[in-house]
Amino acid sequence: MSRYFLLAGFFVFLSMIDKASAADDTVFSCSITKDTETGWNCVTLKAENKTDPRKSLSVKITPEGGNNLYSFTIGGTELLRGPEKLSQLSKQFLGTPILFPTPNRVRDGIYVFLGDTVKQSVPGQDKLRTIHGLVWDDPSWKFEPPSAGKNSASFKARYVFDRNNPRLAGYPFPNTLTVQYTLLADRVRISYEVENQGTKPLGFGFALHPFWNVIGAKDRITIKAPLPYHMDAEKMMPSGKLDTITKDSKWSLLTPKAVSGLRLDDVYFGSTPKREVVTMFESIGLELRQRATADFTHVVVYTPDTNFFCLENQTSSTDAHNLYSKGLKKESHLQILKPGQKTGGEVEYIVGWK
């Protein structure tokens, strides 16, 4: 049985949980408006808790801004570092950029895959794209109207690499990426599907890059990422070596650590659906859990000295194509699809008051 059908079965199981967990006092709704400056569409999904407004959720997405989830609130508390103006989403990393087909960095913007050398060129840019893939800043996402029902609200958009897409030269593998946002009573679920529509195999990685706000005292925000391995790197590029993490390792997040004491921009490996990344905002009593399907084997932890931090679920490592070409298949975890094949997975951001 293929991994895709296993994942599909898992999605059916989760949909059963959705119906069971949707509170009777939660009302779901959706809307779409136009941004006056850019003309971009702004999609809003809401889960209004009639009994306890602190549990009400709201998300906002703009397809023209790279299909970016740029706002996620619980009880009016904004969790994401979003843009002051939507136009910023095409120029800098804010909200939740979608990283595809090359999450994180690619050495010099060039990789080798199955004998082909690919240069990640983007029309109108002099330099090759070395970071975060090709779709996060492209306005050409196609989308369907949002919908809302008794148990959830959702929005779906797709990005097509075909002969009509000027960015096909930077990723010459015809395919369609579909991303769906589903808002439930206590979480937002982000699912993806990639279908190979070309005549040769394609390799890809998919990731989400949320910019979580520092809420309350920074020394009272803790992160737990119970992954067993750290990827050795030099100048932000992985060597392929995996460092086993123990409780005494300098990268260890096996137990909760305060964000204020961390200076990380590191890749962790060995994630599973049972190894959730957990952030606790102790000042306000809010817990944020990141749960992902088994294809998301890597997590990037980025904790700069500023008012945000990032915990990025990824299906592949940094520079995945080049690592794969060196024979490091496990470490890179590059996803490979034969012509006509498709696969997918999902990440959930689950919130609750403690």
C-alpha positions in Angstrom: 0.0 0.0 0.0 1.4 3.4 -1.0 2.2 6.1 1.6 -0.3 8.4 -0.1 -3.2 6.0 0.6 -2.0 5.5 4.2 -2.1 9.2 4.6 -5.5 9.4 3.0 -6.7 6.8 5.5 -5.2 8.9 8.3 -7.1 12.0 7.0 -10.4 10.1 7.1 -9.6 9.1 10.7 -8.9 12.7 11.6 -12.1 13.9 10.0 -14.0 11.5 12.3 -12.2 13.2 15.2 -13.1 16.6 13.9 -16.8 15.8 14.0 -16.5 14.4 17.5 -14.4 17.3 18.9 -16.4 20.2 17.3 -18.1 21.8 20.3 -21.8 22.4 20.0 -21.3 26.0 21.1 -18.8 26.8 18.3 -20.2 28.5 15.1 -18.0 28.4 12.0 -18.1 31.1 9.3 -16.0 32.4 6.4 -15.7 35.5 4.3 -13.6 37.1 1.6 -12.8 40.8 1.1 -10.4 42.9 -1.1 -7.4 44.7 0.3 -7.7 48.3 -0.8 -4.0 48.9 -1.4 -3.1 45.7 -3.4 -6.4 44.4 -4.6 -5.5 41.1 -3.1 -8.2 38.8 -1.7 -8.3 38.4 2.1 -9.9 35.2 3.3 -11.1 35.0 6.9 -12.2 31.8 8.7 -13.8 32.0 12.1 -14.7 29.5 14.9 -16.7 31.6 17.4 -17.2 30.0 20.8 -20.6 31.3 22.0 -19.9 30.1 25.6 -16.3 31.2 26.1 -15.1 34.0 23.8 -11.5 33.3 24.9 -11.6 30.1 22.9 -12.8 31.7 19.7 -10.4 31.3 16.8 -9.8 33.3 13.6 -7.4 32.9 10.7 -6.6 35.1 7.7 -5.1 34.0 4.4 -4.2 35.9 1.2 -3.7 33.7 -1.9 -2.0 36.5 -3.8 0.5 36.9 -0.9 1.9 33.5 -1.5 -1.2 31.8 0.0 0.1 33.0 3.3 -1.6 32.4 6.7 -0.8 35.8 8.0 -3.0 36.0 11.1 -4.0 33.4 13.7 -5.8 34.6 16.8 -7.3 32.9 19.9 -9.6 35.1 22.0 -8.3 38.1 20.2 -4.6 37.3 21.0 -2.5 37.4 17.8 -0.1 34.5 17.6 1.6 35.4 14.3 3.9 38.3 13.4 2.0 39.6 10.5 2.4 42.5 8.0 1.4 46.1 8.6 0.5 46.1 4.9 -0.3 43.0 2.9 2.1 44.0 0.2 5.0 43.3 2.6 4.3 39.5 2.2 5.8 39.6 -1.3 9.0 41.2 0.0 9.8 39.7 3.4 9.1 36.7 5.6 6.0 37.3 7.8 3.0 35.3 8.8 3.4 31.7 7.6 5.3 31.5 4.3 4.9 28.2 2.3 8.3 26.8 1.4 8.3 24.7 -1.8 10.0 22.9 -3.5 13.2 23.6 -1.6 12.6 24.5 2.1 15.3 26.5 3.9 18.6 27.0 1.9 20.0 25.7 -1.3 23.8 26.0 -1.8 24.4 28.9 -4.2 20.8 28.3 -5.6 22.0 25.3 -7.6 21.3 21.6 -7.0 21.8 18.3 -8.8 18.9 15.8 -9.1 19.1 12.5 -10.9 21.9 13.8 -13.1 20.2 17.2 -13.9 21.7 20.5 -12.7 19.0 22.9 -11.7 19.5 26.6 -11.2 16.7 28.2 -9.1 16.1 31.3 -11.2 13.2 33.7 -10.7 12.2 36.1 -13.5 13.1 39.7 -12.7 15.8 38.7 -10.1 19.5 38.9 -11.0 20.6 36.3 -8.4 19.5 32.7 -8.1 17.0 31.9 -5.3 19.0 30.4 -2.4 16.4 30.3 0.3 12.8 29.1 0.9 11.8 28.0 -2.5 9.8 29.6 -5.3 6.2 30.0 -4.2 6.1 32.1 -1.0 6.2 35.4 -2.9 4.3 34.5 -6.0 0.8 36.0 -6.5 -0.3 33.5 -9.0 -2.0 31.0 -6.7 -5.5 29.9 -7.9 -8.2 29.4 -5.3 -11.7 28.3 -4.6 -14.2 30.3 -2.5 -13.9 29.5 1.3 -16.6 27.4 2.9 -18.0 26.8 6.4 -20.1 24.0 7.9 -21.2 22.7 11.3 -17.7 21.3 12.3 -15.2 23.5 10.4 -14.4 26.2 7.9 -11.9 25.8 5.1 -10.1 27.4 2.2 -8.1 25.8 -0.6 -5.6 27.2 -3.1 -3.3 25.6 -5.7 0.0 26.6 -7.3 0.8 25.2 -10.8 4.2 24.7 -12.3 3.5 24.4 -16.1 4.6 26.0 -19.3 2.5 29.1 -18.5 4.4 29.7 -15.3 7.6 31.9 -15.7 9.1 30.2 -12.7 9.1 26.7 -14.4 12.6 27.4 -15.5 13.7 27.5 -11.8 11.9 24.1 -11.1 11.5 22.3 -14.5 9.2 19.6 -13.1 5.5 20.2 -14.1 3.3 19.7 -11.0 0.5 21.1 -9.0 0.8 22.0 -5.3 -2.6 22.2 -3.4 -2.8 23.6 0.1 -5.9 23.6 2.2 -6.5 25.4 5.5 -9.1 23.9 7.8 -10.2 25.8 11.0 -11.6 23.6 13.7 -12.8 24.4 17.3 -9.2 24.3 18.8 -6.8 24.3 15.8 -5.9 25.2 12.3 -4.9 22.3 10.0 -2.8 22.9 7.0 -2.7 20.1 4.5 -0.8 19.8 1.2 -0.8 17.6 -1.9 1.8 17.5 -4.7 1.0 15.8 -8.0 3.7 15.1 -10.6 2.2 16.1 -14.0 5.5 15.7 -15.9 7.2 12.9 -17.7 10.1 12.4 -15.3 10.5 12.0 -11.5 10.5 15.2 -9.4 12.0 15.7 -6.0 10.7 18.2 -3.5 10.4 19.3 0.0 7.5 21.2 1.7 7.5 23.3 4.8 5.7 25.9 6.8 7.6 28.8 8.3 5.4 30.4 11.1 6.7 33.6 12.7 5.3 33.2 16.2 5.0 36.4 18.3 6.7 36.8 21.6 3.7 37.2 23.9 4.3 38.2 27.5 7.7 37.8 29.2 10.3 36.2 26.8 11.9 34.3 29.7 8.5 32.7 30.4 8.0 31.3 26.9 9.3 27.8 26.6 9.9 25.4 23.7 10.0 21.7 23.7 11.0 19.8 20.5 11.7 16.2 21.5 13.6 15.1 18.4 16.5 12.7 18.6 18.9 14.2 16.2 20.5 17.6 15.3 21.9 18.1 11.8 25.6 19.2 11.8 26.1 22.3 9.6 28.8 24.7 8.5 27.8 28.2 7.5 24.2 27.2 7.7 24.6 24.3 5.2 24.3 20.7 6.4 27.2 18.3 6.2 24.9 15.3 6.3 26.2 14.2 9.8 23.5 13.6 12.4 24.3 14.5 16.1 22.5 12.4 18.6 20.8 14.6 21.1 20.9 13.9 24.8 19.6 16.0 27.7 23.1 17.5 28.0 23.5 18.4 24.3 23.8 22.1 23.7 20.9 21.8 21.1 18.7 19.8 23.4 15.1 20.7 23.5 14.0 17.3 24.9 12.7 19.2 27.9 11.2 22.8 27.8 13.7 25.6 27.4 13.1 29.3 27.7 13.2 31.2 24.4 15.2 34.0 26.1 18.1 31.6 26.6 18.2 30.2 23.1 20.1 31.4 20.0 19.3 28.8 17.5 19.0 28.6 13.7 19.3 24.8 13.6 17.7 21.8 11.9 16.4 18.9 13.9 15.7 15.4 12.6 13.6 12.5 13.6 10.1 14.1 14.0 7.1 11.7 14.1 3.4 12.4 14.7 3.9 11.5 18.4 6.8 14.0 18.8 4.9 17.3 19.0 6.6 20.6 19.2 5.1 22.5 22.1 5.4 26.2 23.0 4.1 27.4 26.3 3.3 31.1 26.8 3.4 30.9 30.6 2.7 34.6 31.2 -0.8 34.3 29.7 -1.3 30.5 30.2 -1.5 29.6 26.5 -0.2 26.4 25.0 0.6 25.9 21.3 1.2 22.4 19.9 2.5 21.6 16.5 1.5 18.2 15.3 2.5 16.8 11.8 2.1 13.7 9.8 5.0 11.3 9.3 6.3 12.9 6.2 7.4 15.9 8.2 10.7 14.5 9.5 12.6 17.8 10.1 12.0 20.8 12.3 13.9 24.1 12.0 14.2 26.1 15.3 15.0 29.7 14.8 15.2 31.9 17.9 16.8 35.3 17.0 17.2 38.2 19.5 14.0 39.9 18.5 10.2 39.8 19.1 9.5 36.6 17.2 10.7 33.0 16.9 10.1 30.2 14.3 9.4 26.5 14.6 9.2 25.1 11.1 7.9 21.7 10.2 9.6 20.4 7.1 9.4 17.2 5.0 13.1 17.6 4.1 16.3 19.0 5.2 18.1 22.1 4.2 19.8 21.6 0.7 17.9 18.4 0.4 18.5 17.8 -3.3 22.2 18.1 -3.0 22.3 15.8 0.1 20.2 13.3 -1.7 22.6 13.4 -4.7 25.4 12.5 -2.3 23.6 9.4 -1.3 22.2 10.8 2.0 18.7 9.7 1.4 17.6 9.3 5.0 19.2 12.6 6.1 17.7 14.6 3.3 14.3 12.9 3.3 13.7 14.3 -0.2 10.3 13.4 -1.5 10.3 11.8 -4.9 7.3 11.3 -7.2 7.2 9.3 -10.4 5.1 10.7 -13.3 1.5 10.6 -12.4 2.1 10.1 -8.7 0.9 12.3 -5.9 1.4 12.5 -2.1 0.5 14.8 0.8 0.5 15.4 4.5 -0.5 18.0 7.1 0.5 20.1 10.0 -1.8 21.2 12.8 -1.4 24.2 15.1 -3.4 23.3 18.2 -4.1 26.0 20.9 -5.6 26.0 24.3 -5.6 27.8 27.7 -3.9 26.2 30.6 
